[in-house]
Amino acid sequence: MKARFSVLSAGLLAVSALAGPAQQAQAQAIDGQAVFAANCAACHQAGGTGIPGAFPALKGNKFVAGDGNLVIATVLKGRGGMPTFADSIDDAHLAAVISYVRGAWGNTAGAVTTEQVAAERSASKAGDVIKKDQPTNVH
């Protein structure tokens, strides 16, 4: 009986060891700070301070801390001199960067989910707006 238990235990340990790396790979989060650095920091600055008169500060920004869906829509569609990101950044990366901004530099707003971004993308028809209103969007 003891030998049988040991074989069964060893088999379960081997299966869990094989599942571990796969589960860890799936659980790895997208680095919102890295997405910000690659797509947003040139205008909004690495510390979220913006450039006065040109690009708004995100640090301490009441809009950023407000309704997450409005922030998502703005990032998808752009606003003023801000480019649109609907065609260049997928839902998971948008959720990561928006969540990062909402919690960085002393901001305390909650994270947004990939599902929220997908729903807002669909509801706002962001792709249609980009193609119609901003055909030469560059960022």
C-alpha positions as protocol buffer text, in pm:
chain_id: "A"
residue {
  index: 1
  type: MET
  ca { x: 0 y: 0 z: 0 }
}
residue {
  index: 2
  type: LYS
  ca { x: 283 y: 238 z: 84 }
}
residue {
  index: 3
  type: ALA
  ca { x: 457 y: 181 z: -250 }
}
residue {
  index: 4
  type: ARG
  ca { x: 132 y: 245 z: -436 }
}
residue {
  index: 5
  type: PHE
  ca { x: 80 y: 574 z: -250 }
}
residue {
  index: 6
  type: SER
  ca { x: 434 y: 684 z: -330 }
}
residue {
  index: 7
  type: VAL
  ca { x: 391 y: 611 z: -700 }
}
residue {
  index: 8
  type: LEU
  ca { x: 60 y: 796 z: -707 }
}
residue {
  index: 9
  type: SER
  ca { x: 209 y: 1090 z: -517 }
}
residue {
  index: 10
  type: ALA
  ca { x: 507 y: 1103 z: -749 }
}
residue {
  index: 11
  type: GLY
  ca { x: 274 y: 1101 z: -1051 }
}
residue {
  index: 12
  type: LEU
  ca { x: 67 y: 1389 z: -912 }
}
residue {
  index: 13
  type: LEU
  ca { x: 379 y: 1588 z: -837 }
}
residue {
  index: 14
  type: ALA
  ca { x: 506 y: 1533 z: -1192 }
}
residue {
  index: 15
  type: VAL
  ca { x: 172 y: 1647 z: -1339 }
}
residue {
  index: 16
  type: SER
  ca { x: 162 y: 1957 z: -1120 }
}
residue {
  index: 17
  type: ALA
  ca { x: 523 y: 2039 z: -1209 }
}
residue {
  index: 18
  type: LEU
  ca { x: 435 y: 2022 z: -1579 }
}
residue {
  index: 19
  type: ALA
  ca { x: 126 y: 2238 z: -1531 }
}
residue {
  index: 20
  type: GLY
  ca { x: 316 y: 2497 z: -1327 }
}
residue {
  index: 21
  type: PRO
  ca { x: 508 y: 2669 z: -1610 }
}
residue {
  index: 22
  type: ALA
  ca { x: 203 y: 2676 z: -1836 }
}
residue {
  index: 23
  type: GLN
  ca { x: -9 y: 2833 z: -1565 }
}
residue {
  index: 24
  type: GLN
  ca { x: 266 y: 3080 z: -1483 }
}
residue {
  index: 25
  type: ALA
  ca { x: 297 y: 3183 z: -1850 }
}
residue {
  index: 26
  type: GLN
  ca { x: -77 y: 3245 z: -1872 }
}
residue {
  index: 27
  type: ALA
  ca { x: -75 y: 3440 z: -1548 }
}
residue {
  index: 28
  type: GLN
  ca { x: 200 y: 3680 z: -1656 }
}
residue {
  index: 29
  type: ALA
  ca { x: 50 y: 4025 z: -1668 }
}
residue {
  index: 30
  type: ILE
  ca { x: 116 y: 4281 z: -1937 }
}
residue {
  index: 31
  type: ASP
  ca { x: 342 y: 4554 z: -1805 }
}
residue {
  index: 32
  type: GLY
  ca { x: 131 y: 4871 z: -1825 }
}
residue {
  index: 33
  type: GLN
  ca { x: 433 y: 5084 z: -1738 }
}
residue {
  index: 34
  type: ALA
  ca { x: 620 y: 4945 z: -2040 }
}
residue {
  index: 35
  type: VAL
  ca { x: 320 y: 5011 z: -2266 }
}
residue {
  index: 36
  type: PHE
  ca { x: 308 y: 5366 z: -2128 }
}
residue {
  index: 37
  type: ALA
  ca { x: 681 y: 5416 z: -2188 }
}
residue {
  index: 38
  type: ALA
  ca { x: 649 y: 5299 z: -2548 }
}
residue {
  index: 39
  type: ASN
  ca { x: 332 y: 5487 z: -2641 }
}
residue {
  index: 40
  type: CYS
  ca { x: 255 y: 5771 z: -2402 }
}
residue {
  index: 41
  type: ALA
  ca { x: 563 y: 5898 z: -2218 }
}
residue {
  index: 42
  type: ALA
  ca { x: 693 y: 6111 z: -2504 }
}
residue {
  index: 43
  type: CYS
  ca { x: 398 y: 6346 z: -2458 }
}
residue {
  index: 44
  type: HIS
  ca { x: 280 y: 6284 z: -2102 }
}
residue {
  index: 45
  type: GLN
  ca { x: 635 y: 6234 z: -1967 }
}
residue {
  index: 46
  type: ALA
  ca { x: 764 y: 5936 z: -1770 }
}
residue {
  index: 47
  type: GLY
  ca { x: 647 y: 6090 z: -1442 }
}
residue {
  index: 48
  type: GLY
  ca { x: 300 y: 6170 z: -1577 }
}
residue {
  index: 49
  type: THR
  ca { x: 362 y: 6545 z: -1549 }
}
residue {
  index: 50
  type: GLY
  ca { x: 282 y: 6626 z: -1912 }
}
residue {
  index: 51
  type: ILE
  ca { x: 413 y: 6934 z: -2090 }
}
residue {
  index: 52
  type: PRO
  ca { x: 230 y: 7252 z: -1983 }
}
residue {
  index: 53
  type: GLY
  ca { x: 36 y: 7406 z: -2268 }
}
residue {
  index: 54
  type: ALA
  ca { x: 85 y: 7105 z: -2492 }
}
residue {
  index: 55
  type: PHE
  ca { x: 9 y: 6773 z: -2321 }
}
residue {
  index: 56
  type: PRO
  ca { x: -189 y: 6740 z: -1998 }
}
residue {
  index: 57
  type: ALA
  ca { x: -46 y: 6592 z: -1683 }
}
residue {
  index: 58
  type: LEU
  ca { x: -187 y: 6252 z: -1597 }
}
residue {
  index: 59
  type: LYS
  ca { x: -52 y: 6269 z: -1244 }
}
residue {
  index: 60
  type: GLY
  ca { x: -330 y: 6399 z: -1020 }
}
residue {
  index: 61
  type: ASN
  ca { x: -565 y: 6438 z: -1319 }
}
residue {
  index: 62
  type: LYS
  ca { x: -931 y: 6422 z: -1211 }
}
residue {
  index: 63
  type: PHE
  ca { x: -1039 y: 6290 z: -1551 }
}
residue {
  index: 64
  type: VAL
  ca { x: -792 y: 6000 z: -1528 }
}
residue {
  index: 65
  type: ALA
  ca { x: -926 y: 5919 z: -1181 }
}
residue {
  index: 66
  type: GLY
  ca { x: -1289 y: 5944 z: -1294 }
}
residue {
  index: 67
  type: ASP
  ca { x: -1510 y: 5713 z: -1498 }
}
residue {
  index: 68
  type: GLY
  ca { x: -1289 y: 5437 z: -1636 }
}
residue {
  index: 69
  type: ASN
  ca { x: -1508 y: 5396 z: -1944 }
}
residue {
  index: 70
  type: LEU
  ca { x: -1458 y: 5762 z: -2040 }
}
residue {
  index: 71
  type: VAL
  ca { x: -1082 y: 5719 z: -2005 }
}
residue {
  index: 72
  type: ILE
  ca { x: -1097 y: 5407 z: -2222 }
}
residue {
  index: 73
  type: ALA
  ca { x: -1302 y: 5589 z: -2488 }
}
residue {
  index: 74
  type: THR
  ca { x: -1055 y: 5878 z: -2489 }
}
residue {
  index: 75
  type: VAL
  ca { x: -755 y: 5652 z: -2534 }
}
residue {
  index: 76
  type: LEU
  ca { x: -933 y: 5460 z: -2808 }
}
residue {
  index: 77
  type: LYS
  ca { x: -1051 y: 5766 z: -3001 }
}
residue {
  index: 78
  type: GLY
  ca { x: -799 y: 6032 z: -2902 }
}
residue {
  index: 79
  type: ARG
  ca { x: -886 y: 6389 z: -2812 }
}
residue {
  index: 80
  type: GLY
  ca { x: -742 y: 6722 z: -2915 }
}
residue {
  index: 81
  type: GLY
  ca { x: -381 y: 6654 z: -3014 }
}
residue {
  index: 82
  type: MET
  ca { x: -388 y: 6306 z: -2866 }
}
residue {
  index: 83
  type: PRO
  ca { x: -371 y: 6028 z: -3124 }
}
residue {
  index: 84
  type: THR
  ca { x: -612 y: 5738 z: -3139 }
}
residue {
  index: 85
  type: PHE
  ca { x: -491 y: 5400 z: -3022 }
}
residue {
  index: 86
  type: ALA
  ca { x: -781 y: 5178 z: -3134 }
}
residue {
  index: 87
  type: ASP
  ca { x: -595 y: 5040 z: -3434 }
}
residue {
  index: 88
  type: SER
  ca { x: -251 y: 5014 z: -3277 }
}
residue {
  index: 89
  type: ILE
  ca { x: -299 y: 4872 z: -2926 }
}
residue {
  index: 90
  type: ASP
  ca { x: -508 y: 4566 z: -2841 }
}
residue {
  index: 91
  type: ASP
  ca { x: -761 y: 4548 z: -2558 }
}
residue {
  index: 92
  type: ALA
  ca { x: -532 y: 4372 z: -2309 }
}
residue {
  index: 93
  type: HIS
  ca { x: -250 y: 4624 z: -2357 }
}
residue {
  index: 94
  type: LEU
  ca { x: -493 y: 4918 z: -2338 }
}
residue {
  index: 95
  type: ALA
  ca { x: -636 y: 4782 z: -2014 }
}
residue {
  index: 96
  type: ALA
  ca { x: -285 y: 4745 z: -1875 }
}
residue {
  index: 97
  type: VAL
  ca { x: -171 y: 5096 z: -1965 }
}
residue {
  index: 98
  type: ILE
  ca { x: -492 y: 5265 z: -1850 }
}
residue {
  index: 99
  type: SER
  ca { x: -480 y: 5071 z: -1523 }
}
residue {
  index: 100
  type: TYR
  ca { x: -117 y: 5174 z: -1480 }
}
residue {
  index: 101
  type: VAL
  ca { x: -196 y: 5543 z: -1535 }
}
residue {
  index: 102
  type: ARG
  ca { x: -494 y: 5530 z: -1299 }
}
residue {
  index: 103
  type: GLY
  ca { x: -271 y: 5393 z: -1022 }
}
residue {
  index: 104
  type: ALA
  ca { x: 65 y: 5558 z: -1087 }
}
residue {
  index: 105
  type: TRP
  ca { x: 222 y: 5879 z: -949 }
}
residue {
  index: 106
  type: GLY
  ca { x: -14 y: 5890 z: -651 }
}
residue {
  index: 107
  type: ASN
  ca { x: -331 y: 5836 z: -858 }
}
residue {
  index: 108
  type: THR
  ca { x: -564 y: 5600 z: -674 }
}
residue {
  index: 109
  type: ALA
  ca { x: -832 y: 5508 z: -929 }
}
residue {
  index: 110
  type: GLY
  ca { x: -918 y: 5145 z: -987 }
}
residue {
  index: 111
  type: ALA
  ca { x: -792 y: 4928 z: -1268 }
}
residue {
  index: 112
  type: VAL
  ca { x: -990 y: 4865 z: -1585 }
}
residue {
  index: 113
  type: THR
  ca { x: -1032 y: 4522 z: -1740 }
}
residue {
  index: 114
  type: THR
  ca { x: -972 y: 4388 z: -2086 }
}
residue {
  index: 115
  type: GLU
  ca { x: -1346 y: 4317 z: -2100 }
}
residue {
  index: 116
  type: GLN
  ca { x: -1426 y: 4683 z: -2026 }
}
residue {
  index: 117
  type: VAL
  ca { x: -1195 y: 4795 z: -2305 }
}
residue {
  index: 118
  type: ALA
  ca { x: -1352 y: 4548 z: -2551 }
}
residue {
  index: 119
  type: ALA
  ca { x: -1702 y: 4662 z: -2456 }
}
residue {
  index: 120
  type: GLU
  ca { x: -1612 y: 5030 z: -2488 }
}
residue {
  index: 121
  type: ARG
  ca { x: -1437 y: 4968 z: -2820 }
}
residue {
  index: 122
  type: SER
  ca { x: -1753 y: 4805 z: -2951 }
}
residue {
  index: 123
  type: ALA
  ca { x: -1994 y: 5058 z: -2801 }
}
residue {
  index: 124
  type: SER
  ca { x: -1797 y: 5362 z: -2915 }
}
residue {
  index: 125
  type: LYS
  ca { x: -1730 y: 5225 z: -3263 }
}
residue {
  index: 126
  type: ALA
  ca { x: -1377 y: 5358 z: -3221 }
}
residue {
  index: 127
  type: GLY
  ca { x: -1253 y: 5189 z: -3538 }
}
residue {
  index: 128
  type: ASP
  ca { x: -1514 y: 5369 z: -3749 }
}
residue {
  index: 129
  type: VAL
  ca { x: -1421 y: 5705 z: -3599 }
}
residue {
  index: 130
  type: ILE
  ca { x: -1054 y: 5654 z: -3671 }
}
residue {
  index: 131
  type: LYS
  ca { x: -1102 y: 5563 z: -4036 }
}
residue {
  index: 132
  type: LYS
  ca { x: -1353 y: 5840 z: -4101 }
}
residue {
  index: 133
  type: ASP
  ca { x: -1222 y: 6131 z: -3895 }
}
residue {
  index: 134
  type: GLN
  ca { x: -848 y: 6069 z: -3866 }
}
residue {
  index: 135
  type: PRO
  ca { x: -728 y: 5881 z: -4174 }
}
residue {
  index: 136
  type: THR
  ca { x: -366 y: 5989 z: -4129 }
}
residue {
  index: 137
  type: ASN
  ca { x: -335 y: 5922 z: -3758 }
}
residue {
  index: 138
  type: VAL
  ca { x: 32 y: 5886 z: -3667 }
}
residue {
  index: 139
  type: HIS
  ca { x: 174 y: 5826 z: -3321 }
}
